[in-house]
């Protein structure tokens, strides 16, 4: 069973997170004990987009992998998620995603 961590914020935000998380799970094929997290982060640094989406992959027994999409969660598409990492790379791959 895939473990899902949820941000119990606004219903719309949770719905968006779950949609993007579903795309990430389909793209990265996590194992039963791997965790996929999706969060929207506010960035206040100069030159940084106001919102970015972070997809964190936490494979059991291995180093975490983090991808940033420099757009709001509502703007993330399935194609954005599909393009992350090296083509064909999944959490089952032994080498790093780049």
C-alpha positions as CSV (number, residue, x, y, z in Angstrom):
1,X,0.0,0.0,0.0
2,X,1.3,3.5,-0.9
3,X,1.6,5.8,2.0
4,X,0.1,9.2,1.5
5,X,0.8,12.2,3.6
6,X,-1.9,14.9,3.4
7,X,-1.9,18.6,4.2
8,X,-5.2,19.1,5.9
9,X,-5.6,22.7,4.7
10,X,-8.3,24.0,2.4
11,X,-10.3,21.5,0.5
12,X,-9.3,23.0,-2.9
13,X,-5.6,22.8,-2.0
14,X,-5.9,19.2,-0.8
15,X,-7.7,18.3,-4.0
16,X,-4.9,19.9,-6.1
17,X,-2.2,18.2,-4.0
18,X,-3.8,14.8,-4.4
19,X,-4.1,15.3,-8.2
20,X,-0.4,16.2,-8.5
21,X,0.5,13.5,-6.1
22,X,-1.3,11.0,-8.2
23,X,0.6,12.1,-11.3
24,X,3.9,11.9,-9.4
25,X,3.0,8.4,-8.1
26,X,2.2,7.3,-11.7
27,X,5.5,8.9,-13.0
28,X,7.9,7.6,-10.2
29,X,6.3,4.2,-9.3
30,X,6.9,4.3,-5.6
31,X,7.1,1.1,-3.6
32,X,4.9,0.2,-0.7
33,X,7.1,1.9,1.8
34,X,8.1,4.9,-0.2
35,X,6.5,8.3,0.4
36,X,5.5,11.0,-2.2
37,X,4.7,14.5,-0.9
38,X,3.5,17.5,-2.7
39,X,3.5,21.0,-1.3
40,X,3.0,24.6,-2.5
41,X,5.7,26.9,-1.0
42,X,5.6,30.7,-0.7
43,X,8.9,32.2,-1.6
44,X,9.8,35.7,-0.3
45,X,13.3,36.0,-1.7
46,X,14.0,38.5,-4.4
47,X,13.8,37.0,-7.9
48,X,12.0,34.0,-6.7
49,X,8.5,33.2,-8.1
50,X,5.8,34.0,-5.5
51,X,4.7,30.3,-5.4
52,X,6.5,27.1,-6.2
53,X,5.4,23.5,-6.1
54,X,7.7,20.9,-4.5
55,X,7.5,17.2,-5.1
56,X,9.5,15.3,-2.5
57,X,10.2,11.6,-3.0
58,X,11.2,9.7,0.1
59,X,12.3,6.2,-0.9
60,X,12.7,3.7,1.9
61,X,16.4,3.3,2.8
62,X,17.6,5.8,0.3
63,X,18.3,9.5,0.1
64,X,15.2,11.8,-0.6
65,X,14.8,13.3,-4.0
66,X,13.2,16.8,-4.4
67,X,11.9,18.4,-7.5
68,X,10.7,22.1,-7.7
69,X,8.3,23.4,-10.3
70,X,8.4,27.2,-10.3
71,X,4.7,27.7,-10.5
72,X,1.7,27.6,-8.3
73,X,0.1,24.2,-7.5
74,X,-3.0,25.0,-9.6
75,X,-0.8,25.6,-12.7
76,X,1.1,22.3,-12.5
77,X,0.2,19.9,-15.4
78,X,0.6,16.2,-15.8
79,X,3.1,17.0,-18.5
80,X,5.2,19.1,-16.0
81,X,5.4,16.1,-13.7
82,X,6.1,13.6,-16.5
83,X,9.1,15.8,-17.6
84,X,10.8,15.6,-14.1
85,X,14.0,13.7,-13.8
86,X,15.8,11.5,-16.4
87,X,13.4,9.9,-18.9
88,X,12.4,6.4,-17.6
89,X,13.8,7.0,-14.1
90,X,11.6,5.7,-11.2
91,X,12.0,5.2,-7.5
92,X,13.0,1.6,-8.4
93,X,16.0,2.8,-10.4
94,X,19.3,2.4,-8.5
95,X,20.9,5.5,-10.0
96,X,20.0,9.2,-9.3
97,X,17.3,10.9,-11.3
98,X,19.6,13.3,-13.2
